[in-house]
Amino acid sequence: MGELMNCPRCGTLFVSGVRSICQDCYKEEERAYTTVYDFLRPRKNRQATVPEIVQATGVDEEIIFKFVKERRLRASQFPNLTYPCERCSTKISEGKLCHSCQTEMKSDLDEQKKLVEIAERNKQNVNETNTYYTVEKKH
């Protein structure tokens, strides 16, 4: 069952479920999608960039970014549709991070993993060097 929450776009109270926005905002978003798609459908407009689409249709660029992220507008059909990387704002056409940010984060994670492994080895070595055993001779 859905939760009662305020729409993040207009503040109206609604029951969340399938959508994260209220019904009125959803209908408005669908109208915006239709407007953008109708603009991009003719062959001459398929190479349009996001700023050109915003200027021609009046649809907010954040909504266009959302359509591209949700893959409702595909980069394979409209090659100049890009949105900013969530970390550095470089223009990308898929995913959440650009290639350089992905590489940097992966190397940071690998380095952190190595540090944890070294710390674990050092902890084991300390335990081994401070352990004393007694040996009793049997008579």
Disulfide bonds with the S-S distance in Angstrom:
none
